Amino acid sequence: MNNRERIINCVTGKEIDRTPFICYFGAWGETCERWMKEGAKDWDAWRDPAIGFDEGVANLTEYVNHYFNPPFEFKILKEEGERYIYQDTLGVVNEANKGRSAIPKILKNPVTCREDWEKIKRERLVPDFKGRIPADFADTCEMLKKSGKAIQVGAFPYGVFGTMRDLIGVEDLMFWFYDEPELVYDMMQDLTDFGLGIYEEIAKYIQIDIIHIWEDMSGKTGSMIGPSTMEEFMLPNYRKIKAFADAKDIPVIVVDTDGKCDELIPIFHSVGVNLMLPFEVQAGNDIVDLRRRFPYMSMFGGIEKMNVAKGRDAIDCEMEKIKPLIGKPGYIPQLDHTIPPEIGYQDYLYFCKRLKETCGKK
Protein backbone atom coordinates (compact mmCIF):
# COMPACT_ATOMS: atom_id res chain seq x y z
CA MET A 1 0.00 0.00 0.00
CA ASN A 2 1.45 3.39 -0.94
CA ASN A 3 1.32 6.61 1.10
CA ARG A 4 -1.65 8.14 -0.72
CA GLU A 5 -3.74 4.98 -0.49
CA ARG A 6 -2.85 4.55 3.19
CA ILE A 7 -3.94 8.09 4.14
CA ILE A 8 -7.20 7.91 2.18
CA ASN A 9 -8.04 4.44 3.48
CA CYS A 10 -7.23 5.45 7.04
CA VAL A 11 -9.56 8.46 6.89
CA THR A 12 -12.38 6.71 5.03
CA GLY A 13 -12.45 3.67 7.30
CA LYS A 14 -10.98 1.13 4.92
CA GLU A 15 -8.28 -1.45 5.55
CA ILE A 16 -4.72 -0.19 6.10
CA ASP A 17 -1.43 -2.06 6.20
CA ARG A 18 -0.18 0.23 9.02
CA THR A 19 -0.82 3.63 10.55
CA PRO A 20 0.47 6.61 8.49
CA PHE A 21 3.69 8.18 9.79
CA ILE A 22 3.62 11.68 8.38
CA CYS A 23 4.97 15.14 9.15
CA TYR A 24 2.29 17.85 9.04
CA PHE A 25 2.76 20.63 11.60
CA GLY A 26 5.86 22.78 11.38
CA ALA A 27 7.85 24.49 14.14
CA TRP A 28 7.88 27.98 15.64
CA GLY A 29 10.81 30.16 14.61
CA GLU A 30 12.21 30.03 18.16
CA THR A 31 12.08 26.23 17.98
CA CYS A 32 14.20 26.24 14.83
CA GLU A 33 16.64 28.70 16.42
CA ARG A 34 16.99 26.49 19.49
CA TRP A 35 17.54 23.37 17.41
CA MET A 36 20.25 25.02 15.32
CA LYS A 37 22.10 25.71 18.57
CA GLU A 38 21.54 22.10 19.63
CA GLY A 39 23.08 20.55 16.53
CA ALA A 40 20.41 20.62 13.84
CA LYS A 41 21.97 21.10 10.40
CA ASP A 42 18.93 22.69 8.77
CA TRP A 43 16.31 25.28 9.75
CA ASP A 44 13.57 22.84 8.71
CA ALA A 45 14.98 19.96 10.76
CA TRP A 46 11.45 19.06 11.87
CA ARG A 47 10.87 17.53 8.42
CA ASP A 48 14.35 16.10 7.85
CA PRO A 49 14.06 13.25 5.27
CA ALA A 50 16.47 11.23 7.42
CA ILE A 51 13.70 10.82 10.00
CA GLY A 52 11.93 8.54 7.54
CA PHE A 53 8.48 10.09 7.33
CA ASP A 54 6.02 8.80 4.74
CA GLU A 55 5.57 11.07 1.72
CA GLY A 56 2.58 12.65 3.48
CA VAL A 57 0.49 15.47 2.02
CA ALA A 58 1.24 18.02 -0.72
CA ASN A 59 -0.46 21.30 0.12
CA LEU A 60 -1.24 23.10 -3.14
CA THR A 61 -1.38 26.45 -1.35
CA GLU A 62 2.40 26.32 -1.80
CA TYR A 63 1.90 26.51 -5.58
CA VAL A 64 -1.45 28.18 -6.23
CA ASN A 65 -2.69 31.46 -4.73
CA HIS A 66 -5.98 30.48 -3.07
CA TYR A 67 -6.79 33.89 -1.60
CA PHE A 68 -5.94 37.59 -2.00
CA ASN A 69 -4.41 38.55 -5.33
CA PRO A 70 -2.70 40.86 -4.81
CA PRO A 71 -2.14 40.41 -1.08
CA PHE A 72 -2.08 43.45 1.15
CA GLU A 73 1.32 45.08 1.51
CA PHE A 74 3.25 43.97 4.58
CA LYS A 75 4.48 47.09 6.32
CA ILE A 76 5.68 48.27 9.72
CA LEU A 77 3.40 51.05 10.90
CA LYS A 78 5.01 51.91 14.24
CA GLU A 79 7.90 50.80 16.46
CA GLU A 80 8.24 51.35 20.19
CA GLY A 81 11.15 49.55 21.87
CA GLU A 82 10.54 45.81 21.65
CA ARG A 83 6.98 46.31 20.42
CA TYR A 84 5.90 47.08 16.89
CA ILE A 85 2.67 47.52 14.96
CA TYR A 86 2.40 46.14 11.45
CA GLN A 87 -0.06 45.35 8.69
CA ASP A 88 0.15 41.76 7.45
CA THR A 89 -0.59 40.41 3.98
CA LEU A 90 -4.19 39.64 5.01
CA GLY A 91 -4.79 43.32 5.76
CA VAL A 92 -4.88 42.83 9.53
CA VAL A 93 -3.13 45.41 11.73
CA ASN A 94 -1.31 43.66 14.59
CA GLU A 95 0.85 44.47 17.59
CA ALA A 96 3.69 42.07 18.47
CA ASN A 97 7.04 41.67 20.21
CA LYS A 98 10.22 41.74 18.14
CA GLY A 99 12.04 38.44 17.77
CA ARG A 100 9.25 36.37 19.27
CA SER A 101 6.88 34.00 17.48
CA ALA A 102 3.51 34.23 19.19
CA ILE A 103 -0.08 35.04 18.36
CA PRO A 104 -0.10 38.85 17.90
CA LYS A 105 -2.64 41.25 19.34
CA ILE A 106 -5.07 42.23 16.59
CA LEU A 107 -5.75 45.96 16.46
CA LYS A 108 -7.80 46.29 13.28
CA ASN A 109 -9.36 43.97 10.72
CA PRO A 110 -9.84 44.86 7.04
CA VAL A 111 -13.66 44.59 6.85
CA THR A 112 -15.77 46.97 8.95
CA CYS A 113 -18.78 47.29 6.62
CA ARG A 114 -20.25 45.99 3.35
CA GLU A 115 -18.36 48.61 1.37
CA ASP A 116 -15.04 47.25 2.66
CA TRP A 117 -16.06 43.72 1.65
CA GLU A 118 -17.18 44.76 -1.83
CA LYS A 119 -13.89 46.59 -2.35
CA ILE A 120 -11.84 43.55 -1.30
CA LYS A 121 -13.88 41.27 -3.57
CA ARG A 122 -13.46 43.64 -6.48
CA GLU A 123 -9.75 44.22 -6.00
CA ARG A 124 -8.35 41.01 -4.43
CA LEU A 125 -10.77 38.10 -4.85
CA VAL A 126 -11.21 38.02 -8.61
CA PRO A 127 -10.87 34.41 -9.89
CA ASP A 128 -8.07 35.46 -12.25
CA PHE A 129 -6.54 32.04 -12.71
CA LYS A 130 -3.65 33.22 -14.86
CA GLY A 131 -2.53 35.36 -11.95
CA ARG A 132 -2.94 32.57 -9.42
CA ILE A 133 -1.82 29.40 -11.17
CA PRO A 134 1.82 29.47 -12.35
CA ALA A 135 2.71 28.74 -15.94
CA ASP A 136 4.60 25.58 -14.98
CA PHE A 137 1.78 24.20 -12.80
CA ALA A 138 1.14 21.26 -15.15
CA ASP A 139 4.77 20.19 -14.71
CA THR A 140 4.46 20.62 -10.94
CA CYS A 141 1.39 18.39 -10.94
CA GLU A 142 3.21 15.68 -12.86
CA MET A 143 5.97 15.82 -10.24
CA LEU A 144 3.43 15.60 -7.42
CA LYS A 145 1.66 12.63 -9.02
CA LYS A 146 4.96 10.75 -9.06
CA SER A 147 5.78 11.74 -5.48
CA GLY A 148 3.09 9.55 -3.95
CA LYS A 149 1.80 12.42 -1.82
CA ALA A 150 -1.89 12.92 -1.09
CA ILE A 151 -3.01 16.17 -2.75
CA GLN A 152 -4.59 18.85 -0.58
CA VAL A 153 -6.31 22.13 -1.42
CA GLY A 154 -7.00 24.70 1.26
CA ALA A 155 -5.27 25.52 4.56
CA PHE A 156 -4.99 28.62 6.76
CA PRO A 157 -6.62 31.12 6.19
CA TYR A 158 -9.22 29.44 3.95
CA GLY A 159 -12.41 28.54 5.80
CA VAL A 160 -16.01 29.54 6.28
CA PHE A 161 -16.01 30.81 9.87
CA GLY A 162 -12.21 31.02 10.13
CA THR A 163 -11.67 33.40 7.23
CA MET A 164 -14.42 35.64 8.61
CA ARG A 165 -12.47 35.87 11.87
CA ASP A 166 -9.52 37.40 10.04
CA LEU A 167 -11.67 39.66 7.89
CA ILE A 168 -13.95 41.03 10.61
CA GLY A 169 -12.45 40.12 13.98
CA VAL A 170 -13.80 37.58 16.47
CA GLU A 171 -15.78 39.95 18.68
CA ASP A 172 -17.34 41.91 15.82
CA LEU A 173 -18.24 38.68 14.02
CA MET A 174 -20.15 37.49 17.10
CA PHE A 175 -22.23 40.68 17.00
CA TRP A 176 -22.62 40.63 13.23
CA PHE A 177 -24.45 37.29 13.35
CA TYR A 178 -27.26 39.35 14.93
CA ASP A 179 -26.61 42.90 13.69
CA GLU A 180 -25.47 42.20 10.10
CA PRO A 181 -26.80 38.70 9.29
CA GLU A 182 -27.26 39.32 5.57
CA LEU A 183 -23.68 40.54 5.20
CA VAL A 184 -22.28 37.57 7.15
CA TYR A 185 -24.34 35.17 5.03
CA ASP A 186 -23.23 36.85 1.80
CA MET A 187 -19.57 36.88 2.80
CA MET A 188 -19.55 33.20 3.73
CA GLN A 189 -21.26 32.30 0.47
CA ASP A 190 -18.91 34.53 -1.56
CA LEU A 191 -15.84 32.98 0.09
CA THR A 192 -17.12 29.45 -0.50
CA ASP A 193 -17.95 30.09 -4.14
CA PHE A 194 -14.58 31.74 -4.68
CA GLY A 195 -12.70 28.85 -3.09
CA LEU A 196 -14.60 26.23 -5.07
CA GLY A 197 -13.87 28.17 -8.25
CA ILE A 198 -10.14 27.89 -7.51
CA TYR A 199 -10.50 24.18 -6.71
CA GLU A 200 -12.44 23.62 -9.93
CA GLU A 201 -9.53 25.03 -11.91
CA ILE A 202 -6.96 23.00 -9.96
CA ALA A 203 -8.97 19.83 -10.61
CA LYS A 204 -8.31 20.27 -14.32
CA TYR A 205 -4.64 19.54 -13.62
CA ILE A 206 -4.62 16.93 -10.86
CA GLN A 207 -6.86 14.66 -8.79
CA ILE A 208 -7.55 16.34 -5.46
CA ASP A 209 -7.61 14.04 -2.42
CA ILE A 210 -8.23 16.43 0.47
CA ILE A 211 -10.19 19.65 0.98
CA HIS A 212 -8.86 21.38 4.09
CA ILE A 213 -11.17 23.88 5.82
CA TRP A 214 -9.53 26.09 8.45
CA GLU A 215 -12.04 27.24 11.06
CA ASP A 216 -10.43 27.72 14.52
CA MET A 217 -13.90 28.22 15.97
CA SER A 218 -13.44 26.67 19.42
CA GLY A 219 -11.94 27.76 22.72
CA LYS A 220 -11.18 25.96 25.97
CA THR A 221 -14.87 25.55 26.80
CA GLY A 222 -16.24 24.72 23.36
CA SER A 223 -17.54 26.24 20.14
CA MET A 224 -17.80 30.01 19.69
CA ILE A 225 -21.22 29.64 18.04
CA GLY A 226 -24.10 27.24 18.54
CA PRO A 227 -25.69 24.63 16.26
CA SER A 228 -28.55 26.86 15.09
CA THR A 229 -26.14 29.62 14.01
CA MET A 230 -23.98 27.06 12.24
CA GLU A 231 -27.03 25.66 10.44
CA GLU A 232 -28.16 29.09 9.26
CA PHE A 233 -24.83 30.52 8.15
CA MET A 234 -22.16 27.83 7.75
CA LEU A 235 -23.70 24.50 6.89
CA PRO A 236 -25.28 25.51 3.56
CA ASN A 237 -21.73 26.21 2.40
CA TYR A 238 -20.47 22.90 3.74
CA ARG A 239 -23.17 21.11 1.79
CA LYS A 240 -21.94 22.94 -1.30
CA ILE A 241 -18.36 21.84 -0.55
CA LYS A 242 -19.51 18.26 -0.06
CA ALA A 243 -21.39 18.31 -3.38
CA PHE A 244 -18.24 19.55 -5.11
CA ALA A 245 -16.15 16.85 -3.42
CA ASP A 246 -18.58 14.15 -4.54
CA ALA A 247 -18.61 15.46 -8.10
CA LYS A 248 -14.79 15.44 -8.23
CA ASP A 249 -14.30 12.14 -6.35
CA ILE A 250 -12.47 13.90 -3.51
CA PRO A 251 -12.52 11.43 -0.59
CA VAL A 252 -11.39 13.58 2.36
CA ILE A 253 -12.89 16.76 3.82
CA VAL A 254 -11.00 17.93 6.90
CA VAL A 255 -11.85 20.66 9.41
CA ASP A 256 -9.03 22.29 11.35
CA THR A 257 -10.25 23.83 14.60
CA ASP A 258 -8.30 24.43 17.79
CA GLY A 259 -9.79 24.20 21.25
CA LYS A 260 -12.41 21.85 22.68
CA CYS A 261 -14.38 20.60 19.70
CA ASP A 262 -16.37 17.51 20.75
CA GLU A 263 -19.74 19.23 20.30
CA LEU A 264 -18.79 20.11 16.71
CA ILE A 265 -17.95 16.57 15.64
CA PRO A 266 -21.51 15.34 14.94
CA ILE A 267 -22.44 18.64 13.30
CA PHE A 268 -19.54 18.57 10.86
CA HIS A 269 -20.04 14.86 10.21
CA SER A 270 -23.65 15.57 9.18
CA VAL A 271 -22.42 17.68 6.24
CA GLY A 272 -19.72 15.34 4.98
CA VAL A 273 -16.62 16.12 7.03
CA ASN A 274 -14.73 12.88 7.73
CA LEU A 275 -11.51 14.14 9.37
CA MET A 276 -10.77 16.72 12.07
CA LEU A 277 -7.60 18.08 13.70
CA PRO A 278 -5.56 18.88 15.85
CA PHE A 279 -7.34 17.93 19.15
CA GLU A 280 -5.32 20.02 21.60
CA VAL A 281 -4.94 18.18 24.89
CA GLN A 282 -4.71 21.35 27.00
CA ALA A 283 -8.20 22.28 25.78
CA GLY A 284 -9.59 19.05 27.22
CA ASN A 285 -9.43 16.75 24.20
CA ASP A 286 -8.69 13.09 24.93
CA ILE A 287 -8.10 11.48 21.54
CA VAL A 288 -8.73 7.91 22.73
CA ASP A 289 -11.99 8.87 24.43
CA LEU A 290 -13.12 10.95 21.45
CA ARG A 291 -12.51 8.06 19.04
CA ARG A 292 -14.61 5.86 21.34
CA ARG A 293 -17.43 8.41 21.48
CA PHE A 294 -17.34 9.37 17.80
CA PRO A 295 -16.14 6.31 15.82
CA TYR A 296 -17.52 7.78 12.60
CA MET A 297 -15.10 10.75 12.62
CA SER A 298 -11.46 10.19 11.74
CA MET A 299 -9.00 12.18 13.82
CA PHE A 300 -5.52 13.63 13.34
CA GLY A 301 -3.29 14.88 16.17
CA GLY A 302 -3.99 14.57 19.88
CA ILE A 303 -0.43 13.94 21.14
CA GLU A 304 0.32 16.41 23.94
CA LYS A 305 3.18 18.58 22.65
CA MET A 306 4.15 19.86 26.10
CA ASN A 307 4.59 16.30 27.34
CA VAL A 308 7.01 15.67 24.49
CA ALA A 309 9.01 18.59 25.91
CA LYS A 310 9.40 16.69 29.21
CA GLY A 311 11.71 14.07 27.74
CA ARG A 312 11.88 10.39 26.95
CA ASP A 313 9.76 8.94 29.76
CA ALA A 314 6.91 11.34 28.98
CA ILE A 315 7.23 10.58 25.25
CA ASP A 316 7.00 6.86 25.98
CA CYS A 317 3.82 7.53 27.99
CA GLU A 318 2.31 9.41 25.04
CA MET A 319 3.02 6.43 22.78
CA GLU A 320 1.30 4.11 25.29
CA LYS A 321 -1.77 6.39 25.37
CA ILE A 322 -2.36 6.21 21.62
CA LYS A 323 -1.62 2.48 21.24
CA PRO A 324 -5.33 1.51 21.27
CA LEU A 325 -5.80 3.57 18.07
CA ILE A 326 -2.75 2.35 16.17
CA GLY A 327 -3.04 -0.06 13.25
CA LYS A 328 -6.72 0.71 12.76
CA PRO A 329 -8.40 3.14 10.37
CA GLY A 330 -9.66 6.41 11.78
CA TYR A 331 -6.56 7.87 13.43
CA ILE A 332 -3.37 9.53 12.19
CA PRO A 333 -1.00 10.33 15.10
CA GLN A 334 0.59 13.74 15.29
CA LEU A 335 1.38 16.44 17.84
CA ASP A 336 -1.64 18.49 18.83
CA HIS A 337 -0.26 21.61 17.13
CA THR A 338 2.85 23.46 15.97
CA ILE A 339 6.14 22.37 17.58
CA PRO A 340 6.91 24.81 20.44
CA PRO A 341 10.41 25.93 21.52
CA GLU A 342 10.06 24.02 24.81
CA ILE A 343 10.74 20.82 22.82
CA GLY A 344 14.49 20.20 22.50
CA TYR A 345 15.99 18.82 19.31
CA GLN A 346 17.05 15.47 20.77
CA ASP A 347 13.63 15.00 22.39
CA TYR A 348 11.99 15.71 19.02
CA LEU A 349 14.19 13.14 17.30
CA TYR A 350 13.36 10.59 20.01
CA PHE A 351 9.65 11.37 19.64
CA CYS A 352 9.86 10.78 15.88
CA LYS A 353 11.78 7.53 16.42
CA ARG A 354 9.19 6.23 18.88
CA LEU A 355 6.26 7.35 16.73
CA LYS A 356 7.77 5.64 13.70
CA GLU A 357 8.09 2.42 15.70
CA THR A 358 4.56 2.77 17.06
CA CYS A 359 3.13 3.26 13.58
CA GLY A 360 4.88 0.08 12.44
CA LYS A 361 7.05 1.64 9.77
CA LYS A 362 10.26 -0.27 9.15
C-alpha positions in Angstrom: 0.0 0.0 0.0 1.4 3.4 -0.9 1.3 6.6 1.1 -1.6 8.1 -0.7 -3.7 5.0 -0.5 -2.8 4.6 3.2 -3.9 8.1 4.1 -7.2 7.9 2.2 -8.0 4.4 3.5 -7.2 5.4 7.0 -9.6 8.5 6.9 -12.4 6.7 5.0 -12.5 3.7 7.3 -11.0 1.1 4.9 -8.3 -1.5 5.6 -4.7 -0.2 6.1 -1.4 -2.1 6.2 -0.2 0.2 9.0 -0.8 3.6 10.6 0.5 6.6 8.5 3.7 8.2 9.8 3.6 11.7 8.4 5.0 15.1 9.2 2.3 17.8 9.0 2.8 20.6 11.6 5.9 22.8 11.4 7.8 24.5 14.1 7.9 28.0 15.6 10.8 30.2 14.6 12.2 30.0 18.2 12.1 26.2 18.0 14.2 26.2 14.8 16.6 28.7 16.4 17.0 26.5 19.5 17.5 23.4 17.4 20.3 25.0 15.3 22.1 25.7 18.6 21.5 22.1 19.6 23.1 20.6 16.5 20.4 20.6 13.8 22.0 21.1 10.4 18.9 22.7 8.8 16.3 25.3 9.8 13.6 22.8 8.7 15.0 20.0 10.8 11.5 19.1 11.9 10.9 17.5 8.4 14.4 16.1 7.8 14.1 13.3 5.3 16.5 11.2 7.4 13.7 10.8 10.0 11.9 8.5 7.5 8.5 10.1 7.3 6.0 8.8 4.7 5.6 11.1 1.7 2.6 12.7 3.5 0.5 15.5 2.0 1.2 18.0 -0.7 -0.5 21.3 0.1 -1.2 23.1 -3.1 -1.4 26.5 -1.4 2.4 26.3 -1.8 1.9 26.5 -5.6 -1.5 28.2 -6.2 -2.7 31.5 -4.7 -6.0 30.5 -3.1 -6.8 33.9 -1.6 -5.9 37.6 -2.0 -4.4 38.5 -5.3 -2.7 40.9 -4.8 -2.1 40.4 -1.1 -2.1 43.5 1.2 1.3 45.1 1.5 3.2 44.0 4.6 4.5 47.1 6.3 5.7 48.3 9.7 3.4 51.1 10.9 5.0 51.9 14.2 7.9 50.8 16.5 8.2 51.3 20.2 11.2 49.5 21.9 10.5 45.8 21.6 7.0 46.3 20.4 5.9 47.1 16.9 2.7 47.5 15.0 2.4 46.1 11.5 -0.1 45.4 8.7 0.1 41.8 7.5 -0.6 40.4 4.0 -4.2 39.6 5.0 -4.8 43.3 5.8 -4.9 42.8 9.5 -3.1 45.4 11.7 -1.3 43.7 14.6 0.8 44.5 17.6 3.7 42.1 18.5 7.0 41.7 20.2 10.2 41.7 18.1 12.0 38.4 17.8 9.2 36.4 19.3 6.9 34.0 17.5 3.5 34.2 19.2 -0.1 35.0 18.4 -0.1 38.8 17.9 -2.6 41.3 19.3 -5.1 42.2 16.6 -5.7 46.0 16.5 -7.8 46.3 13.3 -9.4 44.0 10.7 -9.8 44.9 7.0 -13.7 44.6 6.9 -15.8 47.0 8.9 -18.8 47.3 6.6 -20.3 46.0 3.4 -18.4 48.6 1.4 -15.0 47.2 2.7 -16.1 43.7 1.6 -17.2 44.8 -1.8 -13.9 46.6 -2.3 -11.8 43.5 -1.3 -13.9 41.3 -3.6 -13.5 43.6 -6.5 -9.7 44.2 -6.0 -8.3 41.0 -4.4 -10.8 38.1 -4.9 -11.2 38.0 -8.6 -10.9 34.4 -9.9 -8.1 35.5 -12.3 -6.5 32.0 -12.7 -3.6 33.2 -14.9 -2.5 35.4 -11.9 -2.9 32.6 -9.4 -1.8 29.4 -11.2 1.8 29.5 -12.3 2.7 28.7 -15.9 4.6 25.6 -15.0 1.8 24.2 -12.8 1.1 21.3 -15.1 4.8 20.2 -14.7 4.5 20.6 -10.9 1.4 18.4 -10.9 3.2 15.7 -12.9 6.0 15.8 -10.2 3.4 15.6 -7.4 1.7 12.6 -9.0 5.0 10.7 -9.1 5.8 11.7 -5.5 3.1 9.6 -4.0 1.8 12.4 -1.8 -1.9 12.9 -1.1 -3.0 16.2 -2.8 -4.6 18.9 -0.6 -6.3 22.1 -1.4 -7.0 24.7 1.3 -5.3 25.5 4.6 -5.0 28.6 6.8 -6.6 31.1 6.2 -9.2 29.4 4.0 -12.4 28.5 5.8 -16.0 29.5 6.3 -16.0 30.8 9.9 -12.2 31.0 10.1 -11.7 33.4 7.2 -14.4 35.6 8.6 -12.5 35.9 11.9 -9.5 37.4 10.0 -11.7 39.7 7.9 -14.0 41.0 10.6 -12.5 40.1 14.0 -13.8 37.6 16.5 -15.8 39.9 18.7 -17.3 41.9 15.8 -18.2 38.7 14.0 -20.2 37.5 17.1 -22.2 40.7 17.0 -22.6 40.6 13.2 -24.5 37.3 13.3 -27.3 39.4 14.9 -26.6 42.9 13.7 -25.5 42.2 10.1 -26.8 38.7 9.3 -27.3 39.3 5.6 -23.7 40.5 5.2 -22.3 37.6 7.1 -24.3 35.2 5.0 -23.2 36.8 1.8 -19.6 36.9 2.8 -19.5 33.2 3.7 -21.3 32.3 0.5 -18.9 34.5 -1.6 -15.8 33.0 0.1 -17.1 29.4 -0.5 -17.9 30.1 -4.1 -14.6 31.7 -4.7 -12.7 28.8 -3.1 -14.6 26.2 -5.1 -13.9 28.2 -8.2 -10.1 27.9 -7.5 -10.5 24.2 -6.7 -12.4 23.6 -9.9 -9.5 25.0 -11.9 -7.0 23.0 -10.0 -9.0 19.8 -10.6 -8.3 20.3 -14.3 -4.6 19.5 -13.6 -4.6 16.9 -10.9 -6.9 14.7 -8.8 -7.6 16.3 -5.5 -7.6 14.0 -2.4 -8.2 16.4 0.5 -10.2 19.7 1.0 -8.9 21.4 4.1 -11.2 23.9 5.8 -9.5 26.1 8.4 -12.0 27.2 11.1 -10.4 27.7 14.5 -13.9 28.2 16.0 -13.4 26.7 19.4 -11.9 27.8 22.7 -11.2 26.0 26.0 -14.9 25.6 26.8 -16.2 24.7 23.4 -17.5 26.2 20.1 -17.8 30.0 19.7 -21.2 29.6 18.0 -24.1 27.2 18.5 -25.7 24.6 16.3 -28.5 26.9 15.1 -26.1 29.6 14.0 -24.0 27.1 12.2 -27.0 25.7 10.4 -28.2 29.1 9.3 -24.8 30.5 8.1 -22.2 27.8 7.8 -23.7 24.5 6.9 -25.3 25.5 3.6 -21.7 26.2 2.4 -20.5 22.9 3.7 -23.2 21.1 1.8 -21.9 22.9 -1.3 -18.4 21.8 -0.6 -19.5 18.3 -0.1 -21.4 18.3 -3.4 -18.2 19.6 -5.1 -16.1 16.8 -3.4 -18.6 14.2 -4.5 -18.6 15.5 -8.1 -14.8 15.4 -8.2 -14.3 12.1 -6.4 -12.5 13.9 -3.5 -12.5 11.4 -0.6 -11.4 13.6 2.4 -12.9 16.8 3.8 -11.0 17.9 6.9 -11.8 20.7 9.4 -9.0 22.3 11.4 -10.2 23.8 14.6 -8.3 24.4 17.8 -9.8 24.2 21.3 -12.4 21.9 22.7 -14.4 20.6 19.7 -16.4 17.5 20.7 -19.7 19.2 20.3 -18.8 20.1 16.7 -17.9 16.6 15.6 -21.5 15.3 14.9 -22.4 18.6 13.3 -19.5 18.6 10.9 -20.0 14.9 10.2 -23.7 15.6 9.2 -22.4 17.7 6.2 -19.7 15.3 5.0 -16.6 16.1 7.0 -14.7 12.9 7.7 -11.5 14.1 9.4 -10.8 16.7 12.1 -7.6 18.1 13.7 -5.6 18.9 15.8 -7.3 17.9 19.2 -5.3 20.0 21.6 -4.9 18.2 24.9 -4.7 21.3 27.0 -8.2 22.3 25.8 -9.6 19.1 27.2 -9.4 16.8 24.2 -8.7 13.1 24.9 -8.1 11.5 21.5 -8.7 7.9 22.7 -12.0 8.9 24.4 -13.1 10.9 21.4 -12.5 8.1 19.0 -14.6 5.9 21.3 -17.4 8.4 21.5 -17.3 9.4 17.8 -16.1 6.3 15.8 -17.5 7.8 12.6 -15.1 10.8 12.6 -11.5 10.2 11.7 -9.0 12.2 13.8 -5.5 13.6 13.3 -3.3 14.9 16.2 -4.0 14.6 19.9 -0.4 13.9 21.1 0.3 16.4 23.9 3.2 18.6 22.6 4.1 19.9 26.1 4.6 16.3 27.3 7.0 15.7 24.5 9.0 18.6 25.9 9.4 16.7 29.2 11.7 14.1 27.7 11.9 10.4 26.9 9.8 8.9 29.8 6.9 11.3 29.0 7.2 10.6 25.3 7.0 6.9 26.0 3.8 7.5 28.0 2.3 9.4 25.0 3.0 6.4 22.8 1.3 4.1 25.3 -1.8 6.4 25.4 -2.4 6.2 21.6 -1.6 2.5 21.2 -5.3 1.5 21.3 -5.8 3.6 18.1 -2.8 2.4 16.2 -3.0 -0.1 13.2 -6.7 0.7 12.8 -8.4 3.1 10.4 -9.7 6.4 11.8 -6.6 7.9 13.4 -3.4 9.5 12.2 -1.0 10.3 15.1 0.6 13.7 15.3 1.4 16.4 17.8 -1.6 18.5 18.8 -0.3 21.6 17.1 2.9 23.5 16.0 6.1 22.4 17.6 6.9 24.8 20.4 10.4 25.9 21.5 10.1 24.0 24.8 10.7 20.8 22.8 14.5 20.2 22.5 16.0 18.8 19.3 17.0 15.5 20.8 13.6 15.0 22.4 12.0 15.7 19.0 14.2 13.1 17.3 13.4 10.6 20.0 9.7 11.4 19.6 9.9 10.8 15.9 11.8 7.5 16.4 9.2 6.2 18.9 6.3 7.4 16.7 7.8 5.6 13.7 8.1 2.4 15.7 4.6 2.8 17.1 3.1 3.3 13.6 4.9 0.1 12.4 7.1 1.6 9.8 10.3 -0.3 9.2 
